[in-house]
Amino acid sequence: MTTKNETVKSIIEHFYHWEKTTPNNVFLRQPKGDKWHTLTYAQAGQEARKMTTALAAKGLQQGDHIGILSKNCYHWILADLAIMMGGYVSAPYYASLPKKQLAEVLQLSDVKLVFVGKLDSWGDKGDAIPSTVQVIKFPHYEGSAEITMGEDWNDLIAKNAPKKESFIPNHKDLWTIKFTSGTTGTPKGVMLAHGTPGLIMANEEKTNWLGIYKIPEVRCLSFLPLNHVGERIGVELTVISRGGNMSFAESLDTFAKNLQDVQPTLFFAVPRIWTKFYLGVLSKMPLKRLNLLLKIPIISGIVKKKLRAGLGMSDIRVAATGAAITPAFIKDFYKKLDIHLIEAYGMTEVCGSMTNSPALDAPQDSVGKAVPFGEVRIHPETQEVLMKTPYMMMGYYKNPEKTAEVLIDGWMHSGDRGTIDENGYVRVIGRVKDAFKTSKGSYVTPNPLEEVLMGNDYIEQICVAGLGIPQPIALVNLSEIGLAADKSEVENSILESVQNLNSQRASFERISTVVIQKEAWSEANRCLTPTLKVKRGTLDDKFGKQYLGWHEAKEKVIWC
């Protein structure tokens, strides 16, 4: 049975507790070069309370929606606290949204005001903000774009007194509207109540499912988008509920250094980040040599300690991975370094995780078991993964039709195909919609093929495609190891990996051609989502007309 809602503390109630009982403890840390600007719980509380007063002075009423458009920084957290302190509803957006998509989510979320902050580019984004929406801009972060509209955060802080009252929300009240990444169609605004994140932490404290309450000091580096449910629940909620501290990365270039400086006790990253760390290690030491050193008793301990320190993982107690399925070989690699990657599989619609793999003996090809008080089952006809949890969304904002499509008889339909074994471990095969039909009439599920080929160290990103052509092909981005290697060496290695894969697959699944693309897929060229997942539809749109020609080419590896 779940913990009763009456005993559950919302996020802001947790913050009030630490603001009062540990006012001088460091809460937020923002880097600038070799120095860190820090805010204690008391300082953060005072600044957030002043902003809450400013928001009220601007005419905002409890229940009004307020947007946040910024990369992760300490002002993001202060803005979020101010929104909760005033009884408002947050609507955070991906900082990378172009003008058209920004205009769409602003309109969909009915915001009265938007905080605009640390962004890589500004350009014409200001045109996306309606004249009826007020704007407050964060202080400028060096290296970021200059925001050319809105009232200055510091000016408002200087002329407003801190709100004295500590507003406590009703657990059933709307806390936030979190928009899905919108990789297919219009983004949907997931409505989550104040009691939901509070219940997650209350049940974690009760069950110690992930071990968060065993960490003596919660110390995190926040770099995945804070509007993503994984970062907001796994990092922001965890830090605030445990009275820990949260650091930020100054930029992409300083990320590795910032991580080494922080040496977090809890770290959440998407599979591509864990893979880049892995490839970074192998670029300095071949896997065979590393495996040999890790088998030597005394040397093994020295090597592990050095590698963990270099990765920024000396003090890691909880290492989580999610947003996409993590390949088993990546988990195996980190296990050799005594870092157990806990899979967090779920959806924004269930406020984060539905399954986790905290057990050290969890099968590496699984996403773990259902979270405490949650249930997972497989649809008998479609093999779709269905979820039921205490952390279900209230629905999609102003979209009851879409809500009814995914929430049926109390079960959330994930859109993923999967299996459950006799021990309750869930394995995800891939997205139902990712499967494509070849011209031979056969359906190919790309995810399992991609996971096998990702085991090749020369490959950093891969997308198996082939809609409407006789056989699937593989589009590839090379890793730094691959880019530095001889061309023929890369071709031979990848061909060997493809041949090994094809020998174990049905004829209709066998990959005919590998296309190595010079342009790296990124969020900037719209080939990756903000959580670094490949946008298959975008790649199909960009290259689909060339698929047949690539398939029919004499070369088995094509460079383009």
N, C-alpha and C positions, 0 to 999 in steps of 0.2 A: 504493500500500500504506500502511496506517495505521502510526503510530508504535507500536513494541512496548510492551506494558503494563509490562515490567520497567523501562523508563526513565521511566515516567510518575509524576509527583508528585500525590498526592491533595491536596485543598484544605488539610487540616490540615498537611501537609508543607510546602506553600507558606508557610503562616503561620509555622511554626517557623523557616523560612529568614529571613524578614524580622524576626521577633522577635529573632533572633540577630545578623543583619548590619546592620539599621537600627533599633535599638531606640528611638531618639529621634525617629524620623519619625512625624508625625501619621497616625493610622489612622482614628479615628472622631471625628465632629463633631456635637454635638447642640445645636440652638439654644434659647435662652430669651430672648425679647425681642430686643434688639440684640446680645446676647452669645452666644458659642459656647463650650460646654464641650467640651474635646478630650481624647482619650486617645491616647497613642503606642502603637506596637506592643508595647513592653515593658510598659506599664501595662495594656493590654488582655490581654496574655498572663498577667500576674500575677493579675488578677482572675478570668479564666477558669479558671486553674489552681486557684485557691482554691475555686471553685465545683465543679470536678471532684472535689476532695477531699471536699467536702460531700456530693456525690451518692454517693460510695463509702461515706461514713459512714452514709448512710441505707439502706445495704444493697443498692444497685443493683449489678448484675453486668454485665459486658461483654455486649453484645447486647440488653440491655433497651431497651424503647422509651420515649422521653420526648417529651411534647407541648410545643408552644409556641403559646400563644394571646395574640397581641399585635399591635398595629399596629407599623409600622417604628419602631425606636429603637435606640440603641446597645446596650441590654441584650439585644435580640433577637440581635444578632451575638455578644455575649459568651456568651449561653446556647448558641447553636449551636456556638461554639468549645469550650465546656465539654463538650458532648455528644460531639463528635468526639474530644476529648482523652481521654475516659473509655472510648472504644470502644462507646458507646451508639448507638442508632438514633433519629434525629429524626423527629417526626411533626408538622409545622407545620400550623396551621389558619387559615382566614380569620377575622380578628378580629371580623367582623360577624355571625358565625353566631348565630342565635337558640337558645334553650335546647334545643329538640327536635333540631335538626340537630347541635348541639354534642355532645349525648349520643350521637347516632348515630356520629359519627366517633371519639369517645373510645372507644366500645365496639368499633368496627371495627378500631382500631389497636392495641389491647392495651397501652396505656401503663401504666407503673408510677408515673409522676410527670408533672406538667404545670407548665410555667412560665406564669404569667398576668401580663400586663403592661398596657401602654398600651391602653386600650379607651374607646370613646365611651360605652358603657353597660355596667352590670353586672347590675342587677336580680336576676332569679332564675336567672342562668346558673350560679351556684354549685350549684344543685340538680341540674345536669346531670352534675356530677363525682362519680363513685362514691366511697363512703367508703374504698374500698381504694386509691384513687389519691392519692398525696401531692401537695401543692401548694406551690410557691414563688412568691411574688409579687414583681414588680419594684418598685423604689422608685417612689413616686407621681410621675406627670408632671402638672404643673399644667394644669388644664383638662380632664383625663381623669377617668374614673369612679374612685371609691374601691373597691378590691378588699377585700372583707370576710372573706376566708379565706386560709389559707396562712401559711407562714413567710416572714419578711422577708428579701429578698436581702441587704441590707446587714448584717443580723445574722449571717447565715451566712458572709459574706465576712470579717467581723471575727474570727470564732472558728475559722477554718480556715486552715491553712498551704497555700501553693501546691504543687501536685503537681510533683515534680522531674522525673520521667520524661516523655519525649515519646513517647506511644503512637503507633505507626504502623499503620494498618489494612491488612489484606489487600485488594488491589484487587477481589477477588470478593465481599468482605463487603458486607452491606446497609448503605448510607449513610443513606438517608432513605425515608420513605413519604409521597408527596405525593398528596393527595386532589384529584380532579377537582372542579370547582365544583358538580357535581350538579344542573345545570339541568334534567335529565330523569332521574328515578329516583334510586336510591341512589348516593352518591358511591363512586368506586372508588379504592383505595389503590395508586398506582403505585409499584412498588419499583425503586429505582435503586441501583447499586453504587458504591462509593467510587472505583473506577477510571474510571467514566464521565465525570464532570466533569474529572478530571485529563487524560483522553485528549482531551477537547474542546480544552483549552488547549494541550496538547502539539502537536496538529495545527494549531491556529491559529498557534503560533509557527513551525511548520515551513512552512506555506503562506502566511501573512499574508493569509488570505482576507478578513477584515473590517478589517484594518489596526490591530488593537488593539496589536500590538507596535511600531507606529510612533509611538504616542502617547508623547511625552516624559514626561508626568506624567498618570497616570490619576486623574481627579477626578470623582466622581459625586454626584448627589443621588438618594437612594433614597426613593421614595414609593409605587410600586406595591407591592401586598402581597408581602412577602418569601417567603411560602409558594408564590407562583406561580412556575412554572419559569422564566419569562422574566426576572424580577427576580433570582431566586437565581443563575441562570447568568450572565445578562447584566451584572449589577451586582456582587453579592457575590463570585462566583467571579472575575470579572475584576479587581476591586480587590485581592483577596487574592493572586491569582497574579502580579499586576504590582507589588505593593507600593505601591499607591496609597492614596487616602483616600476615605472615604465619609461624606457629610453626610446629614442627615435634615431633613424639614420639621417645623416645630413644630405646625402645624395647617393646615387647609384655607384658613383666612383669611390665613395668612402664607406660603402656598406660593409665590406669585409673588415676594415679597420674598426668601425663602430661596433661590430659584432664581437670582435676580439677584445675590445675595451670593456664591453658590458659583461661578457661571459655569463649569459643568462642561465637561470635555473629552470625556466620554462621557455620553450621555443616552438613556435608553430610556423611551418613553411609548406608551400605547395610542392608536389613532386618534382617540378622542374628545378626548383632551388636545391633540393636535396641531390638531384642528378648533377647539377652544375658543381656542387661541392665535391661530389664523387669524381667527376671528370677532372676537376682541378687537382685532386690528389694523384690521380693516375697520370696526369701530365708531368708530374715530378718523379713518380715512381711507378714502373709497370706493375700490373696487378699480380703477376706471377711472383715477382720479387717480394712484394708486400705480403702476399700470402705465406711465403716462405719465412719471412721475418716474424710474422705473427704466430708461427708455430714453435719458435724458440723461446723457452720459458722466460728468461731474464730480459732478453732483447724485446720480446713481445710487449712487456709492460712499458718499457721506455718508448717504443714506437707509438703505442696507443696514447700515451700521455702527451707526446709531442704533437700527434695529429689532432687530438681533441682540442688542445690549446690553440693550435693554428686555425682550427675551424671555429673557435669561439665557444667550444663545448666542454671546457674543463669542469664546470660545475653543474652541468645539465642533469636535471632530475626527471623532467617530463619533456619528451621530444615528440611532437605531434606532426602528422602529415595529413593533408586533405585537399578538398576542392576538386581533385581528380584522383583516379586510382593509382596508387604507387606500385611500380613493378616489384616483383618479389626479389629480384637480384639486388635492387637498391637496399631493401630492408636487410638482406643477407650481409651486404657490405658493412652497414652500420652496426649490425649485431657483432661483427668481428672487432669493432672498436668499443664494444660494451655500451652502445647506444641503441636502445630499443625504440624503434619508430612506432608510435601508436597511431593507427589509422583512425581518422575521424570521417566517417561516411554519413552523409545526410543531405539535408536541403535547407534553404532559407525558411521554407514553409513549416519545418519542424524545429525552428530556432537552432539549427546547427546539426549536431550529431544524432544519428539514429542507431549506429553501431560503432563500437570501438574495439581495439585489440590490445588492452593493457596487459593481458597474460603473456608472460615471456615465451610460452610454448604455443602461442596462437599460430596457426598455419600462415606462412608468409604470403600465400596467394589469396588469403581471405581479407575481408575488411572487419573481421571480428564478430562479436555477438551483439545482440540488441542491448541498448543501454538499460539500466535498472528502471523498472516500471514501464518499459516500452516493449512492443511486439513487432516482429517482422514475419511476414509470410510471403509465399510465392504464388502468384496467380496461376491456377492449374492449367489454363489454356494458353496464355500469352507469356508465361514465365516472368512477368513483371514483378519487381520488388514492391511490396505494399507495406506501409508503415502505420503504426498506431502508437501514440506517445502522449504524455501529459503536456508536452510543449508545442502542441499544434497551433498553427496560426489562427487568427480570428477570421481570416478570409483575405481575398484580394481586394484592395481598396476600390470601391465603386465598380466592382466587376463580379457580381454574383454568378454570372454564367460560367466564367472561367473557374471560379471557386468550385462550382458543382461538377466541373469536368474532372478535377483531380482529387476532390474530397468526397468519397462515396461510402456511405454507411459507416462513417467514422474512420475509414482507412485512406491514407494519403497514397496516391499513385505516383511513384517516383519517376517513371519513364525509363527506368533501367531494367535490363534483363539480368536474372541471377539465379542462384541455387542456395539451398541451405542444407548442410550435412546433418548427420545424426547427433552431433555435439552442439548444434546451434550456430555453427560458423557460416557466415554469409559470404558468398563469392559473387562478384559482379562481373558479368560477361561483357556488358557494354550498353550504350544507350539504345533503346528500341529504335529510335529514329536515325541512328548512325548507320544501321544496316542499309546497304544499297544493292540494287538488282543489276546484275550484269546483262549483256545482250543475249546471253544463253538462258536467261530466265532464272538464274540461281541467286539467292540472297547471300551476301557476304557480310559478316560482322567484323569490322576492322580492328577493334581494340585488342583481341588476343594476338593477332598477327603483329601489331605494332609493339606489343610488350616484348615479344620474342626478339624482334630486330633491334629494340632499344638496348639489348645486351651487348651490342657492338659498340666499342668505345669511340669509334669514329663518328657515330651518329649522336646528335644532340636532340633533334626534333624529327618526328616522322608523322606522316599522314598517309594511310592506305586508302586509295580512292579507286574509282572505276565504274561509276554509274553509266550504264549504257554501252560499255565496251566488253569484249569477250572475257578478259581476265583482269584482276586487280593489278594496279601498279602502286609503287611506293614513292611518294614525294619526300625528300630528305633535306634537312639542314645539317651540315657537318659540325662536329664539336671542335674545340680549339685543337685537340689532338689530331683530328682529321684534317683540319686546315693546314696544320704544320707538316703533315706526312706527305710522302711522295704520291703522286696521282695514281700510279699503277698499284701501289700498295693498298690505297684506299679502295680502289675498284675490286681488287682480288679479295680483300677482306669482306667487303659488303656482299659480293657475289657468293662467297662461301657461306655467309650467314643466311642468305636467301635460299641457297640450295638445301641447307640443313632444314630450314623451315618448310620448304616445299615438299621435302621427302616425307614429312609427317602430316601433310594436309591433303584433304580431298582435292581432286583435280580442279574444281571450280574456284578453290581458294588460293591456288598457287600464283605467286606474284611473277609477272612476266618481265617487268622492267623497273629499274630504280632510277629516279630522276633527281639528281643532286642540284639543288638550286642555290645560286650564289647569294641572292638576297635573303638575309635572315628574316624569318617571320617574327613579327613584333606587334606590340600593341599599337605602335605608331602607324604601321601600314595595315592595320585592322585585321591581321591574320591571327592574332592572339586576343583572348579576352583579358580584362584587367587582372584576372587570377592566373594568367599565362596558360590557359587551355587553348588548343588549336581550334580555330573556327573553320570547320569543314566546309560549311556553305560558302564562305568567302573564297577558300581555295578552289572549290568547284567553279565558282563564278569567274575567277581570274584565269584558271588554266583548263577548264573543262573542254574547251574546243580543241585542245592539243592532246588530250588523253589518248584518243585513238591512234594518232600519229606516233606518239611515244610507244604505245603498245606494239605497233607494227614495225617499229624500227629494228634494224639488224643488231644495233648495240643493246646490250643488256643493262648497261649503265650509261646514262645520258647526263652530260653536264650542261646546265643552262643558267 
